[in-house]
Amino acid sequence: MSYHLIVGAELKQDMARMHAAWKQGSNSPAGREFQAAMDAMRALREGRESEYEGKQLGSGPSSYDLRDAAQLKVPVFREYTDRGRPLGPSHRLIYREFEPLPKVEDGRVVPDPNAQAYRHAVAFVHRGDDPAAVAGRRLGRERGRLQPELHGLAGGGRPSVGPDRREGIQTTPHRIPVPPDLIRQAAILRDSPPPTARPPAGPPTASGPRPTNPGQARERDR
């Protein structure tokens, strides 16, 4: 299964910055981030998210309501605690998923067996920079406030990794209707031919230090 992929405006800016760094040196820290982000977003578009560790997100009294979102855990840098324990994938790609738009002919909705659902990439952030907070702000949400339009959606449940992992839990987002602020972008993607050119990208690398070394003291998975 493949999806239409909507890339959020702020993430587009992040990708442009990382792409510029990639052109200067593909093995630079930002260049490696660009390669890994491109690969992860391509996996989202092509329905290959199971190649990554994934987790549904949720809500809480001191966090943003992201019950409609999930994250991919993307390896970019190898990082360790002070005791030498690996911290796992360094980055998070946070995204949402939407129903296909209806096909209208002569003023009426008609079946479209080829209709594609949508995925909305919101943020690609290092684990130490609070990816959920970045995504929450970009979606215009307030910390500690539940979104009325998400009423009835379950939270993220148990982590997808670690000793409490359970088989069969959903790690992709709940699929919901396309929100009004993305209808125009969704319609353009639906009515446009598939893209033929993409920025170059290589496989994600998992070596090399992160310059500011955030997360070295963060053992708890986000």
N, C-alpha and C positions, 0 to 999 in steps of 0.2 A: 504494500500500500504506500502511495506517495501523497504528499500534502503540498498545498500552497504555503509558502513561508513568508510571513510578514516580519520584517525586521524593524524594531522600534527606532524612533528618531535618535534617541540618545545612544543606542547601541550602534547605529550607523556612524555616528561621530566617533565612538570608540574604535570601531573597525577601521575608519579612515586613518585615524592616528596610528594604529598598529600596522596598517598596510604601508604607511609611509616609512615606518621603522623597518618593516620587512624588506622594503626595497633598498634601504641603506645597508642592511645586513640581516639575512634570513636567520642567522643563529643568535641574534641579539635577544635579550629577554622579551622585548615587545614583539620582535619578529616571530619568536616561538609561540607567543600567545596568539598572534594572528593566525598562524598555521593551525594551531589546535582549535581555535574558535571556528575557523572555516570548516574544518573536518566535522566538528560537532554539529554545526548548523546544517551541513550537508546530510549528516545522519538523520537529523530531525526531518528534513524535507523528504528523504527517501524512506522513512519509516524504519530506520536501523538503530533506534534509540537503545535497543537491548544490548548493543555492543558496549554500552557504558553502564556504570552503576547509576541507578536512578532512584528518586524518592519524591513522593507527593509532599507538598507543603501544607501547612495548616494555619492556625491562628492562636492567639493567646493574649492575655491581659497586657503584656508588655511588648507585643510584637505586632507586625502588620498582618492583616487578614489576607492570606494568600491561598485560600482553600481551592481556588481555581487554577493554581499553578503547580508546577513540578520542576525539578532540577535534574540536570545531568551532571555527574561528577567527572570532570575532565582532567586528565593528567597532563601537566605542562612541565612543572619543576619537581625534582625529588627533594623533599624536605623531611627533616628529622627533629625529634625532640632533643632536649639536652642529654637524654640518656641513650640516644641513638635509635630510638624507635621510629619507623617510618610513619609519616602523617597521612599517607594516602593521597588521592588525587587533589591537586592544589587549587583547582578552579571550579566554579559552578556556572553552568548555563541555565538560566531560569526562563521558562516558557509557559505559554498557555495553549489551549486547543479549542477550536470552534467548529461548529457544524458547517456543512456546505451551504452556500447560498442557494436559494431556490432558483430554478430556471423559469422564466416567464415568457410565454409566447401568446400573442394576441390578447394580452391582458389577463391571462390565466396561468397558474402554476402547472407545469407539466413535469412528469418524471424525467430524471436525468441520471441514467445508470453510471455515467462517467464523472459525476460531480465529486470534487475533491474537498475534503475537510481542510481546515486551516490550522497552522501553528504560528504563534506569535512569540518571537524571541525578544526578550525584554532586557536581559543583562548578562554579561559575561564578566565575572568578577573573581578575584582571588578569595579563597575561603576566609582569610584573615581580615578582609575589608567588609564583612557583613553583607553578603550578597542579597539576603532577604530584605534588608533595609533599603538597599539600592533599588531593588525591584519594586518594593512598596512605594517608595517616593516617586519612582517613574510612572507608576500606575495611578498616582494622585491619591493615595490612601493615607490614613492617619494611624499612627501607632496606637494600639489598644482599642480601635474602633472596628466593629464588625460591619461588613458591607451588606446592606439589605438585599441587594440583588443576588447574593450568594447564599441566602437563607436555604437551609436544607442540605447543603453540601457537607459531606463528612470531612474531617480533618485528615492530616497526613498519616495518622496511625504510627506504628512502630518504625524505627529506622530500618533501612534496607540492608544495612551492614552491621556487623558487630554481634555480640552474644545473643541479642534479643531478636535476631532476624527470623522471620517466619516466611515460609514458602507461600506463594499464591497471592501476596499482597499487591495491590495496584500501585505501580510506580509512575505511571503517566497521568497527566491532568484529567480532571473531569471535563468532558466535552460539553460546552455550553454554546448558546447562540452567539453569533458575531456581535460584539457591542457596537452601539451607534457610532462611536468615534473612529471605528475601523471599517465601517461599511464601505466607504468609498475605495479604500485601498483593497479590500477584499474583492469588490466588484471588478476593479482593474485587473487584478491577478486572474480572476475567473475568466475574463473576456479576452485576455492576451495570450498569444502563443507562448509555449515554453521558452525560457531563456536559452540562448545558444552559447553565450560566453560567460565565463565566471572568472573572478580573480584567481590567480594561481595559488595553490596551497600544497603543502607537503604533509607527511604524517606527523602526528603530534610527537614531540620528543619529551623525554622524562628525565633529562639531565640538565645540570647547570644550576647555579644558585640564583635566587631572586635577589636583586640588589639590596632592597631594604629589609629582606629576610623577615616579613611578617608571618606570624603563624608558627614560628619555631617553638613558642611556649604554649601553643594551643593544641592540646591533645583531644579535646572533645570535638566530635564531628558535628558540623552544622547541617 
